[in-house]
Amino acid sequence: MNLVLAELSRLVSRRFMQLMAVLLIGAFGITVATTVTNSHRPTEAEWQQAEDHVRFAEARIDEIRRECEQRALTPGFCDAYSEQQPRIEDYLYGVFVFSAEITDLTYFMIAFLALFAFLVAASFIGAELTSGGMTNLLLWRPRRTVVLGTKLATVLAAVLAVSVVATALYIGAFYAIAEVGGVPGDVDAEFWGDLALTVVRGLALVLFAAAVGFGAATLGRHTAAALGLIATYAIVWEVGARIVFSVLEAGRSDRYMLTSYLGAWMTGEISFYDPYVCGSRIMSVCDGRYELTWAHAGGVFAIVLAVMVGGAFATFRHRDLA
């Protein structure tokens, strides 16, 4: 237990951790302030105009649906119109609508938290290996696996705690903005359930980023190794390999990109269109679409963690730290 408290104290007292926390708060603060500036409480005239637009849209949808049924088009095509439900908040301009915009804002928050987690975890272990602090610690606690595992568990717990608090304050701030200077929108039980699921997936992604940063810095013995890994991957693979796949007309190239699985994880399922999938088949038989789901993403993440974190523990047990 003393080792855990010592590691937590060391993490919190690091200036880089404090700096990243300030930058995180600043980024969220700017986002909130921008939303407040660009939103206002709708007037009665704006409400009336929005209601008129909704009634007109509903009448137009009914008209199109009846014409569709009279022409005996495919059922799925007609259902697409009958399922549309215009909402008043869709026609309120310059007004922050919580239910319509909070999901995208949550994605933005998760991206910042993931970057925060990656940098904090990488610098935490990287600084220890570079400065010789790890060597001194092992003189006190010579069990390498326990020490490294404690450091990883400490930084994951700290990152999760910060992320949970930040998420609650972030979403709560935007809901308060909607109540005071905007519109909450349709916030029923289904909406809150979907938002909670998005947040849980996002927090898991934040922990994934922290673990990858920790593993990369441990393998490279330096914080810069983790940063170099991300930069190299982004430039060489996400950009360079996409160009090569495009030139070679390789089918389903998106399934080889980690960013595709990040999107699939956060949304549950993501669809791609690739004309090269069909080859010589006619488009009426093959439309070139394929999907990646959160299950595919979870499998890829597990492999990445096994390589990065598992490799870090395997090499740390035997290598020279001097």
C-alpha positions as CSV (number, residue, x, y, z in Angstrom):
1,M,0.0,0.0,0.0
2,N,2.9,2.4,0.7
3,L,4.2,1.8,-2.8
4,V,0.8,2.8,-4.3
5,L,0.6,6.0,-2.2
6,A,4.2,6.8,-3.1
7,E,3.5,6.4,-6.8
8,L,0.3,8.5,-6.6
9,S,2.2,11.2,-4.7
10,R,4.9,11.2,-7.3
11,L,2.4,11.4,-10.2
12,V,0.4,14.2,-8.7
13,S,3.5,16.3,-7.8
14,R,4.9,16.1,-11.4
15,R,4.9,19.5,-13.1
16,F,4.0,18.0,-16.4
17,M,0.9,16.4,-14.9
18,Q,-0.1,19.7,-13.4
19,L,0.5,21.5,-16.7
20,M,-1.5,19.0,-18.7
21,A,-4.4,19.4,-16.2
22,V,-4.3,23.1,-16.6
23,L,-4.3,22.8,-20.4
24,L,-7.2,20.3,-20.2
25,I,-9.3,22.7,-18.1
26,G,-8.4,25.5,-20.5
27,A,-9.5,23.6,-23.6
28,F,-12.8,22.6,-22.0
29,G,-13.3,26.1,-20.7
30,I,-12.8,27.6,-24.2
31,T,-15.3,25.1,-25.6
32,V,-17.9,26.0,-23.0
33,A,-17.3,29.7,-23.4
34,T,-17.7,29.5,-27.2
35,T,-21.0,27.7,-26.8
36,V,-22.3,30.3,-24.4
37,T,-21.3,33.1,-26.8
38,N,-23.0,31.5,-29.8
39,S,-26.2,30.5,-28.2
40,H,-29.3,32.4,-26.9
41,R,-32.6,31.7,-25.4
42,P,-35.2,31.4,-28.2
43,T,-37.8,34.1,-28.3
44,E,-41.6,33.4,-28.7
45,A,-41.3,34.5,-32.4
46,E,-38.6,32.0,-33.0
47,W,-40.6,29.2,-31.3
48,Q,-43.6,30.0,-33.4
49,Q,-41.6,30.1,-36.6
50,A,-40.0,26.7,-35.7
51,E,-43.5,25.2,-35.0
52,D,-44.6,26.4,-38.4
53,H,-41.6,24.7,-40.0
54,V,-42.4,21.5,-38.2
55,R,-46.0,21.4,-39.3
56,F,-45.0,22.1,-42.9
57,A,-42.3,19.4,-42.8
58,E,-44.8,16.9,-41.3
59,A,-47.3,17.6,-44.1
60,R,-44.6,17.3,-46.7
61,I,-43.5,14.0,-45.4
62,D,-47.0,12.6,-45.3
63,E,-47.5,13.8,-48.9
64,I,-44.3,12.1,-50.1
65,R,-45.2,8.9,-48.2
66,R,-48.6,8.7,-49.8
67,E,-47.1,9.2,-53.3
68,C,-44.5,6.6,-52.5
69,E,-47.2,4.0,-51.5
70,Q,-49.3,4.8,-54.6
71,R,-46.4,4.2,-56.9
72,A,-45.8,0.9,-55.1
73,L,-42.1,1.5,-54.6
74,T,-39.9,-0.7,-52.4
75,P,-41.2,-0.8,-48.7
76,G,-37.9,0.2,-47.3
77,F,-37.9,3.3,-49.4
78,C,-41.3,4.4,-48.3
79,D,-40.5,3.6,-44.6
80,A,-37.6,6.0,-44.7
81,Y,-40.1,8.9,-45.1
82,S,-42.7,7.6,-42.6
83,E,-40.1,7.2,-39.9
84,Q,-39.0,10.9,-40.1
85,Q,-40.1,13.0,-37.2
86,P,-39.4,16.7,-37.5
87,R,-38.6,18.4,-34.2
88,I,-38.9,22.0,-33.2
89,E,-35.3,22.2,-32.1
90,D,-34.2,21.3,-35.7
91,Y,-35.5,24.7,-36.8
92,L,-34.1,26.9,-34.0
93,Y,-31.0,28.7,-35.4
94,G,-28.2,30.1,-33.3
95,V,-29.6,28.2,-30.3
96,F,-27.6,25.5,-28.4
97,V,-29.7,22.3,-28.3
98,F,-28.3,19.9,-25.8
99,S,-29.8,16.7,-27.1
100,A,-28.6,17.4,-30.7
101,E,-25.1,18.6,-30.0
102,I,-23.8,16.9,-26.8
103,T,-22.8,13.7,-28.5
104,D,-20.4,15.4,-30.9
105,L,-19.1,17.5,-28.0
106,T,-18.6,14.3,-26.0
107,Y,-16.4,12.9,-28.8
108,F,-14.4,16.1,-28.7
109,M,-14.0,15.7,-24.9
110,I,-12.9,12.0,-25.2
111,A,-10.3,13.0,-27.8
112,F,-8.7,15.5,-25.4
113,L,-8.9,13.1,-22.5
114,A,-7.2,10.4,-24.6
115,L,-4.4,12.7,-25.6
116,F,-4.1,13.8,-21.9
117,A,-3.9,10.2,-20.8
118,F,-1.4,9.1,-23.4
119,L,1.0,12.0,-22.6
120,V,0.7,11.7,-18.8
121,A,1.2,7.9,-18.8
122,A,4.1,8.1,-21.2
123,S,5.9,10.9,-19.3
124,F,5.3,9.3,-15.9
125,I,7.2,6.1,-16.7
126,G,9.5,7.7,-19.3
127,A,10.8,10.3,-16.8
128,E,11.5,7.6,-14.3
129,L,13.5,5.5,-16.7
130,T,15.5,8.5,-18.1
131,S,16.3,10.2,-14.7
132,G,17.4,7.0,-12.9
133,G,14.4,7.2,-10.6
134,M,13.4,3.7,-11.5
135,T,16.8,2.3,-10.6
136,N,16.6,3.9,-7.2
137,L,13.1,2.7,-6.6
138,L,14.1,-0.9,-7.4
139,L,16.8,-0.7,-4.7
140,W,14.0,-0.2,-2.3
141,R,11.6,-2.6,-4.0
142,P,13.6,-5.1,-6.1
143,R,10.5,-6.8,-7.5
144,R,10.4,-5.4,-11.0
145,T,7.0,-6.7,-12.2
146,V,5.3,-5.5,-9.0
147,V,6.9,-2.0,-9.3
148,L,6.0,-1.6,-13.0
149,G,2.5,-3.0,-12.4
150,T,2.0,-0.6,-9.6
151,K,3.0,2.3,-11.7
152,L,0.7,1.3,-14.5
153,A,-2.2,0.7,-12.1
154,T,-1.6,4.1,-10.4
155,V,-1.6,6.1,-13.6
156,L,-4.6,4.3,-15.0
157,A,-6.6,4.9,-11.8
158,A,-5.5,8.6,-11.7
159,V,-6.4,9.1,-15.4
160,L,-9.8,7.4,-14.9
161,A,-10.6,9.5,-11.8
162,V,-9.7,12.7,-13.7
163,S,-11.7,11.6,-16.7
164,V,-14.8,10.8,-14.7
165,V,-14.8,14.1,-12.9
166,A,-14.1,16.0,-16.1
167,T,-16.8,14.2,-17.9
168,A,-19.4,14.9,-15.2
169,L,-18.5,18.6,-15.1
170,Y,-18.3,18.9,-18.8
171,I,-21.7,17.4,-19.6
172,G,-23.2,19.1,-16.6
173,A,-22.0,22.5,-17.8
174,F,-23.5,22.1,-21.2
175,Y,-26.8,21.0,-19.8
176,A,-26.8,24.1,-17.6
177,I,-26.1,26.2,-20.7
178,A,-29.1,24.5,-22.4
179,E,-31.4,25.3,-19.5
180,V,-30.3,28.9,-19.2
181,G,-29.3,30.0,-22.7
182,G,-30.5,27.3,-25.0
183,V,-32.9,24.3,-25.3
184,P,-32.4,20.9,-23.6
185,G,-34.3,19.1,-26.4
186,D,-35.6,15.6,-26.3
187,V,-33.7,14.2,-23.3
188,D,-35.7,11.0,-22.5
189,A,-34.5,7.8,-20.9
190,E,-33.3,6.4,-24.2
191,F,-31.2,9.5,-24.9
192,W,-29.5,9.4,-21.5
193,G,-28.9,5.7,-22.0
194,D,-27.2,6.2,-25.3
195,L,-25.1,9.1,-23.9
196,A,-24.0,7.0,-20.9
197,L,-22.9,4.2,-23.3
198,T,-20.9,6.7,-25.3
199,V,-19.2,8.0,-22.2
200,V,-18.4,4.5,-21.0
201,R,-16.9,3.6,-24.4
202,G,-15.0,6.9,-24.3
203,L,-13.5,6.2,-20.8
204,A,-12.4,2.8,-22.0
205,L,-10.7,4.4,-24.9
206,V,-9.0,6.9,-22.5
207,L,-7.6,4.0,-20.5
208,F,-6.5,2.3,-23.7
209,A,-4.6,5.4,-24.7
210,A,-2.9,5.6,-21.3
211,A,-1.9,2.0,-21.4
212,V,-0.4,2.3,-24.9
213,G,1.5,5.4,-23.9
214,F,2.9,3.7,-20.8
215,G,3.9,0.6,-22.8
216,A,5.5,2.5,-25.6
217,A,7.6,4.7,-23.2
218,T,8.6,1.6,-21.3
219,L,9.8,-0.2,-24.4
220,G,11.6,2.9,-25.6
221,R,12.9,3.9,-22.2
222,H,11.9,7.5,-22.9
223,T,8.8,9.6,-23.2
224,A,10.0,10.7,-26.7
225,A,9.7,7.0,-27.8
226,A,6.0,7.1,-27.3
227,L,5.6,10.4,-29.1
228,G,7.8,9.1,-31.9
229,L,5.7,6.0,-32.2
230,I,2.5,8.0,-32.6
231,A,4.0,10.4,-35.1
232,T,5.6,7.6,-37.1
233,Y,2.3,5.7,-37.2
234,A,0.2,8.7,-38.2
235,I,2.6,9.8,-41.0
236,V,3.8,6.4,-42.4
237,W,0.7,4.3,-42.0
238,E,-2.4,6.5,-41.7
239,V,-1.2,8.8,-44.5
240,G,1.4,7.0,-46.5
241,A,-0.2,3.5,-46.5
242,R,-3.6,5.0,-47.5
243,I,-1.9,6.6,-50.5
244,V,-0.3,3.3,-51.4
245,F,-3.6,1.4,-51.0
246,S,-5.3,3.9,-53.2
247,V,-2.7,3.6,-56.0
248,L,-2.9,-0.2,-55.8
249,E,-6.7,-0.1,-55.7
250,A,-6.7,-2.4,-52.7
251,G,-10.1,-3.3,-51.4
252,R,-11.3,-2.6,-47.8
253,S,-8.1,-0.7,-46.9
254,D,-9.9,1.1,-44.0
255,R,-9.9,-2.1,-42.0
256,Y,-6.1,-1.9,-41.7
257,M,-6.3,1.6,-40.1
258,L,-6.5,2.0,-36.3
259,T,-8.6,5.2,-36.7
260,S,-11.3,3.1,-38.4
261,Y,-11.6,1.0,-35.3
262,L,-11.6,4.0,-33.0
263,G,-14.7,5.3,-34.9
264,A,-16.3,1.8,-34.8
265,W,-15.7,1.6,-31.0
266,M,-17.2,5.0,-30.2
267,T,-20.2,4.7,-32.5
268,G,-20.8,0.9,-32.1
269,E,-20.7,0.4,-35.9
270,I,-19.3,2.3,-38.8
271,S,-19.9,1.7,-42.5
272,F,-17.3,2.2,-45.3
273,Y,-17.8,2.5,-49.1
274,D,-15.1,1.0,-51.3
275,P,-15.7,0.5,-55.0
276,Y,-12.7,-1.8,-55.2
277,V,-14.5,-4.4,-53.1
278,C,-16.8,-5.2,-56.0
279,G,-14.1,-5.9,-58.6
280,S,-15.8,-7.0,-61.8
281,R,-19.2,-7.6,-60.2
282,I,-22.1,-5.4,-61.2
283,M,-23.1,-2.7,-58.7
284,S,-26.7,-4.1,-58.4
285,V,-25.1,-7.2,-56.8
286,C,-22.3,-5.5,-54.9
287,D,-22.6,-2.0,-53.6
288,G,-19.1,-1.8,-52.1
289,R,-20.2,-1.3,-48.5
290,Y,-18.8,-3.1,-45.5
291,E,-19.0,-2.5,-41.7
292,L,-16.7,-2.5,-38.7
293,T,-18.3,-2.9,-35.3
294,W,-17.3,-2.3,-31.7
295,A,-16.5,-6.1,-31.4
296,H,-13.9,-5.8,-34.2
297,A,-12.5,-2.7,-32.5
298,G,-12.3,-4.5,-29.2
299,G,-10.3,-7.4,-30.7
300,V,-7.9,-5.0,-32.3
301,F,-7.4,-3.0,-29.1
302,A,-6.7,-6.3,-27.2
303,I,-4.0,-7.2,-29.7
304,V,-2.4,-3.7,-29.4
305,L,-2.5,-3.9,-25.6
306,A,-1.0,-7.4,-25.6
307,V,1.9,-6.2,-27.9
308,M,2.6,-2.9,-26.1
309,V,1.9,-3.6,-22.5
310,G,2.8,-7.3,-22.6
311,G,6.0,-6.5,-24.4
312,A,6.8,-3.8,-21.9
313,F,6.5,-6.1,-19.0
314,A,8.4,-8.9,-20.7
315,T,11.4,-6.8,-21.6
316,F,11.4,-4.8,-18.3
317,R,12.0,-8.0,-16.3
318,H,15.4,-8.8,-17.8
319,R,17.0,-5.7,-19.3
320,D,19.6,-3.5,-17.8
321,L,18.3,-0.2,-16.4
322,A,21.6,1.5,-15.8
